[in-house]
Amino acid sequence: MADIRIAPDLWDANVNPEGIIANWFYADGSTVAARATIAELMVEKTTFDIAAPSAGILHIAVPKDGAVKPGTVIGTIDAA
């Protein structure tokens, strides 16, 4: 199992402590390829693409519009 974690240095948390999961491009339980863009994160007016760390079955832990901080695990991927 691989964690899908927001990179701790993706944005300056001292300026903007939280971001929002703007969109998931795959449904929970979908099969995803390694490095596929699986989610979009919005911090203020900037968006960041979140890539799958490995191939497998996606399990979403933080839903669309959920608030996240740097370092947050937003889901996992189980080997297919």
All heavy atoms as a GROMACS GRO file, in nm:
protein
  583
    1MET      N    1   0.085  -0.117   0.000
    1MET     CA    2   0.000   0.000   0.000
    1MET      C    3   0.090   0.124   0.000
    1MET      O    4   0.188   0.131   0.074
    1MET     CB    5  -0.090   0.000   0.123
    1MET     CG    6  -0.175   0.123   0.131
    1MET     SD    7  -0.308   0.126   0.254
    1MET     CE    8  -0.246   0.038   0.391
    2ALA      N    9   0.054   0.221  -0.082
    2ALA     CA   10   0.129   0.347  -0.091
    2ALA      C   11   0.039   0.462  -0.050
    2ALA      O   12  -0.076   0.472  -0.095
    2ALA     CB   13   0.180   0.368  -0.232
    3ASP      N   14   0.091   0.549   0.036
    3ASP     CA   15   0.016   0.669   0.076
    3ASP      C   16   0.024   0.774  -0.034
    3ASP      O   17   0.127   0.791  -0.098
    3ASP     CB   18   0.076   0.730   0.204
    3ASP     CG   19   0.046   0.648   0.327
    3ASP    OD1   20  -0.050   0.568   0.326
    3ASP    OD2   21   0.119   0.666   0.427
    4ILE      N   22  -0.087   0.845  -0.052
    4ILE     CA   23  -0.089   0.963  -0.138
    4ILE      C   24  -0.083   1.080  -0.042
    4ILE      O   25  -0.180   1.111   0.027
    4ILE     CB   26  -0.218   0.969  -0.223
    4ILE    CG1   27  -0.236   0.840  -0.303
    4ILE    CG2   28  -0.214   1.092  -0.314
    4ILE    CD1   29  -0.376   0.823  -0.358
    5ARG      N   30   0.033   1.141  -0.036
    5ARG     CA   31   0.059   1.245   0.065
    5ARG      C   32   0.085   1.379  -0.003
    5ARG      O   33   0.158   1.385  -0.102
    5ARG     CB   34   0.180   1.205   0.149
    5ARG     CG   35   0.212   1.298   0.263
    5ARG     CD   36   0.334   1.251   0.341
    5ARG     NE   37   0.320   1.116   0.392
    5ARG     CZ   38   0.262   1.084   0.508
    5ARG    NH1   39   0.212   1.178   0.585
    5ARG    NH2   40   0.257   0.958   0.547
    6ILE      N   41   0.026   1.485   0.052
    6ILE     CA   42   0.056   1.619   0.005
    6ILE      C   43   0.200   1.650   0.046
    6ILE      O   44   0.235   1.637   0.164
    6ILE     CB   45  -0.040   1.723   0.066
    6ILE    CG1   46  -0.186   1.689   0.036
    6ILE    CG2   47  -0.004   1.864   0.018
    6ILE    CD1   48  -0.222   1.686  -0.109
    7ALA      N   49   0.282   1.688  -0.050
    7ALA     CA   50   0.423   1.718  -0.020
    7ALA      C   51   0.432   1.826   0.088
    7ALA      O   52   0.361   1.927   0.081
    7ALA     CB   53   0.494   1.764  -0.146
    8PRO      N   54   0.515   1.805   0.189
    8PRO     CA   55   0.524   1.901   0.300
    8PRO      C   56   0.572   2.040   0.258
    8PRO      O   57   0.544   2.137   0.326
    8PRO     CB   58   0.623   1.838   0.397
    8PRO     CG   59   0.663   1.708   0.342
    8PRO     CD   60   0.599   1.689   0.209
    9ASP      N   61   0.640   2.048   0.145
    9ASP     CA   62   0.690   2.177   0.099
    9ASP      C   63   0.620   2.227  -0.028
    9ASP      O   64   0.672   2.312  -0.099
    9ASP     CB   65   0.841   2.167   0.073
    9ASP     CG   66   0.875   2.062  -0.031
    9ASP    OD1   67   0.786   1.982  -0.070
    9ASP    OD2   68   0.992   2.058  -0.074
   10LEU      N   69   0.498   2.178  -0.055
   10LEU     CA   70   0.426   2.216  -0.177
   10LEU      C   71   0.391   2.364  -0.179
   10LEU      O   72   0.394   2.428  -0.282
   10LEU     CB   73   0.302   2.129  -0.193
   10LEU     CG   74   0.229   2.140  -0.327
   10LEU    CD1   75   0.321   2.103  -0.442
   10LEU    CD2   76   0.106   2.051  -0.327
   11TRP      N   77   0.356   2.418  -0.062
   11TRP     CA   78   0.330   2.562  -0.050
   11TRP      C   79   0.372   2.607   0.088
   11TRP      O   80   0.397   2.526   0.175
   11TRP     CB   81   0.184   2.596  -0.080
   11TRP     CG   82   0.086   2.561   0.026
   11TRP    CD1   83   0.046   2.641   0.130
   11TRP    CD2   84   0.011   2.439   0.042
   11TRP    NE1   85  -0.046   2.577   0.209
   11TRP    CE2   86  -0.070   2.453   0.157
   11TRP    CE3   87   0.006   2.320  -0.030
   11TRP    CZ2   88  -0.154   2.352   0.201
   11TRP    CZ3   89  -0.079   2.221   0.016
   11TRP    CH2   90  -0.157   2.236   0.128
   12ASP      N   91   0.376   2.739   0.107
   12ASP     CA   92   0.418   2.797   0.234
   12ASP      C   93   0.299   2.797   0.331
   12ASP      O   94   0.210   2.880   0.321
   12ASP     CB   95   0.471   2.938   0.213
   12ASP     CG   96   0.527   3.000   0.340
   12ASP    OD1   97   0.518   2.938   0.448
   12ASP    OD2   98   0.582   3.111   0.330
   13ALA      N   99   0.298   2.702   0.423
   13ALA     CA  100   0.188   2.688   0.518
   13ALA      C  101   0.181   2.805   0.617
   13ALA      O  102   0.078   2.825   0.681
   13ALA     CB  103   0.198   2.557   0.593
   14ASN      N  104   0.289   2.882   0.629
   14ASN     CA  105   0.284   3.000   0.715
   14ASN      C  106   0.198   3.110   0.653
   14ASN      O  107   0.138   3.190   0.724
   14ASN     CB  108   0.426   3.054   0.740
   14ASN     CG  109   0.509   2.957   0.821
   14ASN    OD1  110   0.459   2.894   0.914
   14ASN    ND2  111   0.635   2.943   0.785
   15VAL      N  112   0.190   3.112   0.521
   15VAL     CA  113   0.109   3.211   0.451
   15VAL      C  114  -0.034   3.160   0.435
   15VAL      O  115  -0.130   3.232   0.461
   15VAL     CB  116   0.171   3.243   0.312
   15VAL    CG1  117   0.082   3.339   0.235
   15VAL    CG2  118   0.311   3.300   0.329
   16ASN      N  119  -0.050   3.037   0.389
   16ASN     CA  120  -0.180   2.973   0.369
   16ASN      C  121  -0.178   2.838   0.438
   16ASN      O  122  -0.122   2.742   0.384
   16ASN     CB  123  -0.209   2.953   0.219
   16ASN     CG  124  -0.220   3.083   0.146
   16ASN    OD1  125  -0.299   3.168   0.182
   16ASN    ND2  126  -0.139   3.100   0.042
   17PRO      N  127  -0.237   2.827   0.556
   17PRO     CA  128  -0.225   2.702   0.632
   17PRO      C  129  -0.298   2.582   0.570
   17PRO      O  130  -0.262   2.468   0.597
   17PRO     CB  131  -0.283   2.736   0.768
   17PRO     CG  132  -0.360   2.862   0.750
   17PRO     CD  133  -0.306   2.930   0.630
   18GLU      N  134  -0.400   2.607   0.487
   18GLU     CA  135  -0.477   2.496   0.431
   18GLU      C  136  -0.499   2.512   0.281
   18GLU      O  137  -0.504   2.622   0.229
   18GLU     CB  138  -0.614   2.485   0.497
   18GLU     CG  139  -0.611   2.441   0.641
   18GLU     CD  140  -0.749   2.419   0.698
   18GLU    OE1  141  -0.845   2.485   0.654
   18GLU    OE2  142  -0.760   2.334   0.786
   19GLY      N  143  -0.515   2.396   0.217
   19GLY     CA  144  -0.558   2.391   0.078
   19GLY      C  145  -0.685   2.308   0.072
   19GLY      O  146  -0.730   2.251   0.172
   20ILE      N  147  -0.744   2.301  -0.045
   20ILE     CA  148  -0.870   2.228  -0.066
   20ILE      C  149  -0.851   2.128  -0.180
   20ILE      O  150  -0.792   2.162  -0.283
   20ILE     CB  151  -0.984   2.326  -0.104
   20ILE    CG1  152  -1.006   2.430   0.006
   20ILE    CG2  153  -1.114   2.253  -0.136
   20ILE    CD1  154  -1.061   2.377   0.134
   21ILE      N  155  -0.902   2.007  -0.162
   21ILE     CA  156  -0.906   1.911  -0.273
   21ILE      C  157  -1.013   1.963  -0.369
   21ILE      O  158  -1.132   1.957  -0.340
   21ILE     CB  159  -0.939   1.768  -0.226
   21ILE    CG1  160  -0.836   1.717  -0.125
   21ILE    CG2  161  -0.951   1.674  -0.346
   21ILE    CD1  162  -0.697   1.698  -0.182
   22ALA      N  163  -0.970   2.017  -0.481
   22ALA     CA  164  -1.063   2.076  -0.578
   22ALA      C  165  -1.134   1.971  -0.662
   22ALA      O  166  -1.250   1.990  -0.700
   22ALA     CB  167  -0.989   2.174  -0.668
   23ASN      N  168  -1.064   1.860  -0.689
   23ASN     CA  169  -1.124   1.759  -0.775
   23ASN      C  170  -1.047   1.628  -0.764
   23ASN      O  171  -0.925   1.628  -0.749
   23ASN     CB  172  -1.120   1.807  -0.920
   23ASN     CG  173  -1.215   1.731  -1.010
   23ASN    OD1  174  -1.303   1.661  -0.964
   23ASN    ND2  175  -1.197   1.746  -1.139
   24TRP      N  176  -1.118   1.519  -0.768
   24TRP     CA  177  -1.060   1.387  -0.788
   24TRP      C  178  -1.091   1.347  -0.931
   24TRP      O  179  -1.206   1.358  -0.975
   24TRP     CB  180  -1.120   1.284  -0.692
   24TRP     CG  181  -1.066   1.292  -0.553
   24TRP    CD1  182  -1.124   1.353  -0.446
   24TRP    CD2  183  -0.944   1.237  -0.505
   24TRP    NE1  184  -1.045   1.340  -0.335
   24TRP    CE2  185  -0.933   1.268  -0.368
   24TRP    CE3  186  -0.841   1.164  -0.564
   24TRP    CZ2  187  -0.824   1.230  -0.291
   24TRP    CZ3  188  -0.733   1.125  -0.486
   24TRP    CH2  189  -0.725   1.158  -0.351
   25PHE      N  190  -0.992   1.303  -1.006
   25PHE     CA  191  -1.012   1.264  -1.146
   25PHE      C  192  -1.050   1.118  -1.161
   25PHE      O  193  -1.086   1.074  -1.270
   25PHE     CB  194  -0.887   1.296  -1.228
   25PHE     CG  195  -0.855   1.443  -1.229
   25PHE    CD1  196  -0.734   1.489  -1.180
   25PHE    CD2  197  -0.946   1.536  -1.276
   25PHE    CE1  198  -0.703   1.624  -1.180
   25PHE    CE2  199  -0.917   1.672  -1.276
   25PHE     CZ  200  -0.796   1.716  -1.229
   26TYR      N  201  -1.041   1.041  -1.051
   26TYR     CA  202  -1.079   0.900  -1.049
   26TYR      C  203  -1.169   0.878  -0.928
   26TYR      O  204  -1.153   0.944  -0.825
   26TYR     CB  205  -0.956   0.809  -1.036
   26TYR     CG  206  -0.865   0.811  -1.156
   26TYR    CD1  207  -0.766   0.907  -1.167
   26TYR    CD2  208  -0.879   0.718  -1.258
   26TYR    CE1  209  -0.681   0.910  -1.276
   26TYR    CE2  210  -0.794   0.719  -1.367
   26TYR     CZ  211  -0.696   0.815  -1.376
   26TYR     OH  212  -0.613   0.819  -1.485
   27ALA      N  213  -1.261   0.784  -0.940
   27ALA     CA  214  -1.350   0.749  -0.829
   27ALA      C  215  -1.278   0.656  -0.732
   27ALA      O  216  -1.184   0.586  -0.769
   27ALA     CB  217  -1.476   0.683  -0.882
   28ASP      N  218  -1.326   0.654  -0.608
   28ASP     CA  219  -1.275   0.560  -0.509
   28ASP      C  220  -1.293   0.418  -0.563
   28ASP      O  221  -1.399   0.383  -0.614
   28ASP     CB  222  -1.353   0.578  -0.379
   28ASP     CG  223  -1.291   0.502  -0.264
   28ASP    OD1  224  -1.178   0.535  -0.227
   28ASP    OD2  225  -1.357   0.409  -0.214
   29GLY      N  226  -1.188   0.337  -0.555
   29GLY     CA  227  -1.193   0.200  -0.605
   29GLY      C  228  -1.147   0.184  -0.749
   29GLY      O  229  -1.138   0.072  -0.799
   30SER      N  230  -1.114   0.296  -0.815
   30SER     CA  231  -1.067   0.290  -0.954
   30SER      C  232  -0.923   0.240  -0.960
   30SER      O  233  -0.845   0.260  -0.867
   30SER     CB  234  -1.072   0.429  -1.019
   30SER     OG  235  -1.203   0.475  -1.030
   31THR      N  236  -0.889   0.180  -1.072
   31THR     CA  237  -0.750   0.141  -1.098
   31THR      C  238  -0.679   0.260  -1.161
   31THR      O  239  -0.732   0.320  -1.256
   31THR     CB  240  -0.744   0.020  -1.192
   31THR    OG1  241  -0.815  -0.089  -1.130
   31THR    CG2  242  -0.602  -0.022  -1.221
   32VAL      N  243  -0.563   0.294  -1.107
   32VAL     CA  244  -0.487   0.408  -1.159
   32VAL      C  245  -0.346   0.363  -1.197
   32VAL      O  246  -0.292   0.266  -1.142
   32VAL     CB  247  -0.479   0.524  -1.058
   32VAL    CG1  248  -0.618   0.579  -1.029
   32VAL    CG2  249  -0.411   0.483  -0.929
   33ALA      N  250  -0.286   0.434  -1.291
   33ALA     CA  251  -0.149   0.407  -1.334
   33ALA      C  252  -0.052   0.491  -1.249
   33ALA      O  253  -0.088   0.598  -1.200
   33ALA     CB  254  -0.133   0.443  -1.481
   34ALA      N  255   0.068   0.442  -1.234
   34ALA     CA  256   0.172   0.517  -1.163
   34ALA      C  257   0.194   0.651  -1.232
   34ALA      O  258   0.196   0.659  -1.355
   34ALA     CB  259   0.301   0.438  -1.159
   35ARG      N  260   0.206   0.755  -1.154
   35ARG     CA  261   0.232   0.892  -1.199
   35ARG      C  262   0.116   0.955  -1.274
   35ARG      O  263   0.130   1.064  -1.328
   35ARG     CB  264   0.362   0.899  -1.280
   35ARG     CG  265   0.484   0.865  -1.196
   35ARG     CD  266   0.614   0.871  -1.272
   35ARG     NE  267   0.623   0.781  -1.387
   35ARG     CZ  268   0.644   0.651  -1.382
   35ARG    NH1  269   0.659   0.592  -1.267
   35ARG    NH2  270   0.651   0.578  -1.491
   36ALA      N  271  -0.001   0.890  -1.280
   36ALA     CA  272  -0.119   0.952  -1.340
   36ALA      C  273  -0.167   1.064  -1.249
   36ALA      O  274  -0.160   1.053  -1.126
   36ALA     CB  275  -0.230   0.848  -1.358
   37THR      N  276  -0.216   1.172  -1.308
   37THR     CA  277  -0.274   1.280  -1.229
   37THR      C  278  -0.408   1.233  -1.176
   37THR      O  279  -0.498   1.201  -1.254
   37THR     CB  280  -0.291   1.408  -1.314
   37THR    OG1  281  -0.163   1.448  -1.362
   37THR    CG2  282  -0.352   1.520  -1.232
   38ILE      N  283  -0.420   1.223  -1.044
   38ILE     CA  284  -0.541   1.167  -0.985
   38ILE      C  285  -0.626   1.270  -0.912
   38ILE      O  286  -0.744   1.249  -0.889
   38ILE     CB  287  -0.508   1.051  -0.890
   38ILE    CG1  288  -0.410   1.096  -0.782
   38ILE    CG2  289  -0.455   0.932  -0.968
   38ILE    CD1  290  -0.384   0.992  -0.674
   39ALA      N  291  -0.565   1.384  -0.875
   39ALA     CA  292  -0.640   1.486  -0.801
   39ALA      C  293  -0.582   1.623  -0.830
   39ALA      O  294  -0.471   1.637  -0.879
   39ALA     CB  295  -0.634   1.458  -0.651
   40GLU      N  296  -0.663   1.723  -0.797
   40GLU     CA  297  -0.621   1.861  -0.811
   40GLU      C  298  -0.641   1.930  -0.676
   40GLU      O  299  -0.746   1.917  -0.614
   40GLU     CB  300  -0.706   1.929  -0.918
   40GLU     CG  301  -0.671   2.071  -0.947
   40GLU     CD  302  -0.756   2.127  -1.058
   40GLU    OE1  303  -0.880   2.123  -1.045
   40GLU    OE2  304  -0.699   2.172  -1.158
   41LEU      N  305  -0.539   2.001  -0.633
   41LEU     CA  306  -0.539   2.071  -0.504
   41LEU      C  307  -0.538   2.220  -0.531
   41LEU      O  308  -0.465   2.266  -0.619
   41LEU     CB  309  -0.414   2.030  -0.426
   41LEU     CG  310  -0.385   2.103  -0.297
   41LEU    CD1  311  -0.487   2.064  -0.191
   41LEU    CD2  312  -0.245   2.070  -0.249
   42MET      N  313  -0.619   2.296  -0.457
   42MET     CA  314  -0.621   2.441  -0.473
   42MET      C  315  -0.578   2.508  -0.343
   42MET      O  316  -0.629   2.475  -0.236
   42MET     CB  317  -0.759   2.490  -0.514
   42MET     CG  318  -0.763   2.641  -0.536
   42MET     SD  319  -0.914   2.697  -0.611
   42MET     CE  320  -0.886   2.645  -0.778
   43VAL      N  321  -0.483   2.599  -0.356
   43VAL     CA  322  -0.436   2.680  -0.245
   43VAL      C  323  -0.447   2.825  -0.292
   43VAL      O  324  -0.378   2.863  -0.387
   43VAL     CB  325  -0.291   2.647  -0.205
   43VAL    CG1  326  -0.246   2.734  -0.089
   43VAL    CG2  327  -0.277   2.500  -0.171
   44GLU      N  328  -0.535   2.901  -0.225
   44GLU     CA  329  -0.566   3.036  -0.272
   44GLU      C  330  -0.613   3.023  -0.416
   44GLU      O  331  -0.708   2.953  -0.442
   44GLU     CB  332  -0.447   3.129  -0.256
   44GLU     CG  333  -0.426   3.178  -0.114
   44GLU     CD  334  -0.535   3.268  -0.061
   44GLU    OE1  335  -0.571   3.369  -0.126
   44GLU    OE2  336  -0.587   3.238   0.047
   45LYS      N  337  -0.545   3.085  -0.512
   45LYS     CA  338  -0.587   3.078  -0.653
   45LYS      C  339  -0.491   2.995  -0.736
   45LYS      O  340  -0.489   3.004  -0.857
   45LYS     CB  341  -0.599   3.219  -0.709
   45LYS     CG  342  -0.709   3.298  -0.641
   45LYS     CD  343  -0.719   3.436  -0.697
   45LYS     CE  344  -0.828   3.512  -0.622
   45LYS     NZ  345  -0.843   3.646  -0.669
   46THR      N  346  -0.411   2.913  -0.670
   46THR     CA  347  -0.313   2.828  -0.738
   46THR      C  348  -0.357   2.683  -0.729
   46THR      O  349  -0.400   2.638  -0.624
   46THR     CB  350  -0.174   2.844  -0.673
   46THR    OG1  351  -0.137   2.982  -0.674
   46THR    CG2  352  -0.069   2.763  -0.746
   47THR      N  353  -0.347   2.611  -0.841
   47THR     CA  354  -0.380   2.468  -0.839
   47THR      C  355  -0.254   2.385  -0.856
   47THR      O  356  -0.159   2.426  -0.923
   47THR     CB  357  -0.481   2.432  -0.950
   47THR    OG1  358  -0.426   2.466  -1.076
   47THR    CG2  359  -0.614   2.502  -0.930
   48PHE      N  360  -0.255   2.270  -0.792
   48PHE     CA  361  -0.146   2.174  -0.801
   48PHE      C  362  -0.204   2.039  -0.840
   48PHE      O  363  -0.306   1.998  -0.786
   48PHE     CB  364  -0.076   2.160  -0.665
   48PHE     CG  365  -0.014   2.287  -0.613
   48PHE    CD1  366  -0.083   2.366  -0.522
   48PHE    CD2  367   0.112   2.326  -0.654
   48PHE    CE1  368  -0.027   2.483  -0.473
   48PHE    CE2  369   0.169   2.442  -0.605
   48PHE     CZ  370   0.099   2.522  -0.514
   49ASP      N  371  -0.138   1.970  -0.933
   49ASP     CA  372  -0.178   1.835  -0.969
   49ASP      C  373  -0.114   1.738  -0.872
   49ASP      O  374   0.004   1.751  -0.836
   49ASP     CB  375  -0.133   1.801  -1.111
   49ASP     CG  376  -0.212   1.877  -1.217
   49ASP    OD1  377  -0.323   1.924  -1.187
   49ASP    OD2  378  -0.161   1.889  -1.330
   50ILE      N  379  -0.190   1.638  -0.830
   50ILE     CA  380  -0.141   1.533  -0.742
   50ILE      C  381  -0.133   1.404  -0.824
   50ILE      O  382  -0.232   1.362  -0.884
   50ILE     CB  383  -0.235   1.512  -0.620
   50ILE    CG1  384  -0.258   1.644  -0.546
   50ILE    CG2  385  -0.180   1.404  -0.529
   50ILE    CD1  386  -0.133   1.710  -0.491
   51ALA      N  387  -0.015   1.344  -0.827
   51ALA     CA  388   0.008   1.224  -0.907
   51ALA      C  389   0.005   1.099  -0.819
   51ALA      O  390   0.040   1.104  -0.700
   51ALA     CB  391   0.143   1.233  -0.978
   52ALA      N  392  -0.034   0.989  -0.879
   52ALA     CA  393  -0.034   0.860  -0.810
   52ALA      C  394   0.111   0.817  -0.787
   52ALA      O  395   0.191   0.817  -0.880
   52ALA     CB  396  -0.106   0.755  -0.892
   53PRO      N  397   0.146   0.779  -0.664
   53PRO     CA  398   0.283   0.735  -0.638
   53PRO      C  399   0.314   0.597  -0.694
   53PRO      O  400   0.431   0.561  -0.712
   53PRO     CB  401   0.292   0.735  -0.485
   53PRO     CG  402   0.150   0.716  -0.440
   53PRO     CD  403   0.066   0.782  -0.544
   54SER      N  404   0.210   0.519  -0.723
   54SER     CA  405   0.228   0.385  -0.781
   54SER      C  406   0.099   0.344  -0.849
   54SER      O  407  -0.003   0.412  -0.836
   54SER     CB  408   0.264   0.285  -0.670
   54SER     OG  409   0.160   0.277  -0.576
   55ALA      N  410   0.103   0.234  -0.921
   55ALA     CA  411  -0.017   0.182  -0.986
   55ALA      C  412  -0.096   0.096  -0.889
   55ALA      O  413  -0.039   0.036  -0.798
   55ALA     CB  414   0.023   0.099  -1.108
   56GLY      N  415  -0.227   0.093  -0.906
   56GLY     CA  416  -0.311   0.008  -0.822
   56GLY      C  417  -0.451   0.063  -0.804
   56GLY      O  418  -0.500   0.140  -0.887
   57ILE      N  419  -0.514   0.023  -0.695
   57ILE     CA  420  -0.652   0.061  -0.664
   57ILE      C  421  -0.652   0.182  -0.571
   57ILE      O  422  -0.594   0.179  -0.463
   57ILE     CB  423  -0.728  -0.056  -0.596
   57ILE    CG1  424  -0.714  -0.185  -0.677
   57ILE    CG2  425  -0.873  -0.019  -0.571
   57ILE    CD1  426  -0.772  -0.180  -0.814
   58LEU      N  427  -0.722   0.288  -0.613
   58LEU     CA  428  -0.729   0.413  -0.538
   58LEU      C  429  -0.831   0.404  -0.426
   58LEU      O  430  -0.945   0.360  -0.448
   58LEU     CB  431  -0.767   0.527  -0.634
   58LEU     CG  432  -0.796   0.663  -0.572
   58LEU    CD1  433  -0.669   0.722  -0.510
   58LEU    CD2  434  -0.852   0.757  -0.677
   59HIS      N  435  -0.790   0.449  -0.307
   59HIS     CA  436  -0.881   0.462  -0.193
   59HIS      C  437  -0.871   0.605  -0.142
   59HIS      O  438  -0.764   0.647  -0.095
   59HIS     CB  439  -0.844   0.363  -0.082
   59HIS     CG  440  -0.853   0.220  -0.126
   59HIS    ND1  441  -0.973   0.155  -0.143
   59HIS    CD2  442  -0.757   0.132  -0.161
   59HIS    CE1  443  -0.949   0.032  -0.184
   59HIS    NE2  444  -0.818   0.016  -0.197
   60ILE      N  445  -0.979   0.680  -0.155
   60ILE     CA  446  -0.981   0.822  -0.120
   60ILE      C  447  -1.010   0.838   0.028
   60ILE      O  448  -1.107   0.784   0.079
   60ILE     CB  449  -1.087   0.895  -0.205
   60ILE    CG1  450  -1.047   0.890  -0.353
   60ILE    CG2  451  -1.104   1.039  -0.157
   60ILE    CD1  452  -1.152   0.943  -0.448
   61ALA      N  453  -0.926   0.917   0.097
   61ALA     CA  454  -0.945   0.944   0.239
   61ALA      C  455  -1.001   1.084   0.264
   61ALA      O  456  -1.073   1.105   0.361
   61ALA     CB  457  -0.813   0.928   0.314
   62VAL      N  458  -0.969   1.178   0.178
   62VAL     CA  459  -1.018   1.316   0.191
   62VAL      C  460  -1.104   1.345   0.069
   62VAL      O  461  -1.055   1.343  -0.044
   62VAL     CB  462  -0.901   1.417   0.200
   62VAL    CG1  463  -0.955   1.559   0.210
   62VAL    CG2  464  -0.812   1.386   0.319
   63PRO      N  465  -1.232   1.374   0.088
   63PRO     CA  466  -1.322   1.393  -0.026
   63PRO      C  467  -1.299   1.527  -0.096
   63PRO      O  468  -1.229   1.615  -0.044
   63PRO     CB  469  -1.460   1.389   0.038
   63PRO     CG  470  -1.437   1.440   0.177
   63PRO     CD  471  -1.301   1.389   0.216
   64LYS      N  472  -1.360   1.541  -0.212
   64LYS     CA  473  -1.360   1.668  -0.285
   64LYS      C  474  -1.408   1.778  -0.190
   64LYS      O  475  -1.500   1.757  -0.111
   64LYS     CB  476  -1.451   1.658  -0.406
   64LYS     CG  477  -1.455   1.784  -0.490
   64LYS     CD  478  -1.545   1.763  -0.609
   64LYS     CE  479  -1.533   1.877  -0.705
   64LYS     NZ  480  -1.631   1.980  -0.693
   65ASP      N  481  -1.345   1.893  -0.196
   65ASP     CA  482  -1.372   2.009  -0.111
   65ASP      C  483  -1.323   1.991   0.033
   65ASP      O  484  -1.347   2.077   0.117
   65ASP     CB  485  -1.521   2.048  -0.111
   65ASP     CG  486  -1.570   2.088  -0.250
   65ASP    OD1  487  -1.490   2.149  -0.325
   65ASP    OD2  488  -1.685   2.058  -0.284
   66GLY      N  489  -1.252   1.882   0.061
   66GLY     CA  490  -1.195   1.862   0.193
   66GLY      C  491  -1.070   1.948   0.211
   66GLY      O  492  -0.992   1.968   0.119
   67ALA      N  493  -1.051   1.999   0.332
   67ALA     CA  494  -0.935   2.082   0.364
   67ALA      C  495  -0.816   1.994   0.399
   67ALA      O  496  -0.831   1.891   0.465
   67ALA     CB  497  -0.968   2.174   0.481
   68VAL      N  498  -0.698   2.035   0.352
   68VAL     CA  499  -0.574   1.962   0.379
   68VAL      C  500  -0.463   2.059   0.415
   68VAL      O  501  -0.467   2.176   0.380
   68VAL     CB  502  -0.532   1.876   0.258
   68VAL    CG1  503  -0.632   1.768   0.229
   68VAL    CG2  504  -0.508   1.962   0.135
   69LYS      N  505  -0.363   2.005   0.483
   69LYS     CA  506  -0.242   2.080   0.517
   69LYS      C  507  -0.125   2.007   0.453
   69LYS      O  508  -0.136   1.889   0.419
   69LYS     CB  509  -0.224   2.086   0.668
   69LYS     CG  510  -0.334   2.161   0.737
   69LYS     CD  511  -0.314   2.165   0.886
   69LYS     CE  512  -0.430   2.242   0.947
   69LYS     NZ  513  -0.415   2.269   1.087
   70PRO      N  514  -0.011   2.074   0.436
   70PRO     CA  515   0.106   2.003   0.385
   70PRO      C  516   0.137   1.880   0.471
   70PRO      O  517   0.129   1.884   0.593
   70PRO     CB  518   0.218   2.108   0.396
   70PRO     CG  519   0.147   2.240   0.387
   70PRO     CD  520   0.017   2.217   0.459
   71GLY      N  521   0.168   1.770   0.404
   71GLY     CA  522   0.198   1.645   0.474
   71GLY      C  523   0.078   1.554   0.495
   71GLY      O  524   0.094   1.439   0.536
   72THR      N  525  -0.042   1.601   0.467
   72THR     CA  526  -0.164   1.522   0.487
   72THR      C  527  -0.170   1.404   0.389
   72THR      O  528  -0.142   1.419   0.271
   72THR     CB  529  -0.290   1.610   0.465
   72THR    OG1  530  -0.288   1.719   0.556
   72THR    CG2  531  -0.418   1.530   0.483
   73VAL      N  532  -0.210   1.288   0.440
   73VAL     CA  533  -0.237   1.172   0.354
   73VAL      C  534  -0.381   1.185   0.306
   73VAL      O  535  -0.474   1.187   0.387
   73VAL     CB  536  -0.216   1.039   0.431
   73VAL    CG1  537  -0.260   0.921   0.344
   73VAL    CG2  538  -0.072   1.024   0.473
   74ILE      N  539  -0.399   1.196   0.174
   74ILE     CA  540  -0.533   1.216   0.119
   74ILE      C  541  -0.593   1.088   0.064
   74ILE      O  542  -0.710   1.084   0.028
   74ILE     CB  543  -0.534   1.326   0.012
   74ILE    CG1  544  -0.443   1.290  -0.107
   74ILE    CG2  545  -0.494   1.460   0.072
   74ILE    CD1  546  -0.456   1.383  -0.227
   75GLY      N  547  -0.514   0.982   0.059
   75GLY     CA  548  -0.563   0.854   0.012
   75GLY      C  549  -0.451   0.752   0.009
   75GLY      O  550  -0.338   0.782   0.047
   76THR      N  551  -0.485   0.634  -0.038
   76THR     CA  552  -0.386   0.527  -0.053
   76THR      C  553  -0.408   0.455  -0.185
   76THR      O  554  -0.515   0.464  -0.245
   76THR     CB  555  -0.395   0.424   0.062
   76THR    OG1  556  -0.528   0.368   0.063
   76THR    CG2  557  -0.363   0.486   0.197
   77ILE      N  558  -0.306   0.382  -0.225
   77ILE     CA  559  -0.317   0.298  -0.344
   77ILE      C  560  -0.270   0.158  -0.304
   77ILE      O  561  -0.159   0.139  -0.256
   77ILE     CB  562  -0.232   0.352  -0.461
   77ILE    CG1  563  -0.288   0.488  -0.502
   77ILE    CG2  564  -0.232   0.254  -0.576
   77ILE    CD1  565  -0.218   0.553  -0.617
   78ASP      N  566  -0.360   0.060  -0.323
   78ASP     CA  567  -0.327  -0.080  -0.299
   78ASP      C  568  -0.281  -0.142  -0.429
   78ASP      O  569  -0.336  -0.110  -0.536
   78ASP     CB  570  -0.450  -0.157  -0.248
   78ASP     CG  571  -0.488  -0.121  -0.106
   78ASP    OD1  572  -0.398  -0.080  -0.030
   78ASP    OD2  573  -0.606  -0.134  -0.072
   79ALA      N  574  -0.184  -0.230  -0.423
   79ALA     CA  575  -0.136  -0.299  -0.543
   79ALA      C  576  -0.254  -0.373  -0.609
   79ALA      O  577  -0.335  -0.433  -0.540
   79ALA     CB  578  -0.026  -0.396  -0.508
   80ALA      N  579  -0.259  -0.364  -0.739
   80ALA     CA  580  -0.371  -0.427  -0.814
   80ALA      C  581  -0.352  -0.576  -0.825
   80ALA      O  582  -0.247  -0.629  -0.821
   80ALA     CB  583  -0.383  -0.364  -0.951
   0.00000   0.00000   0.00000
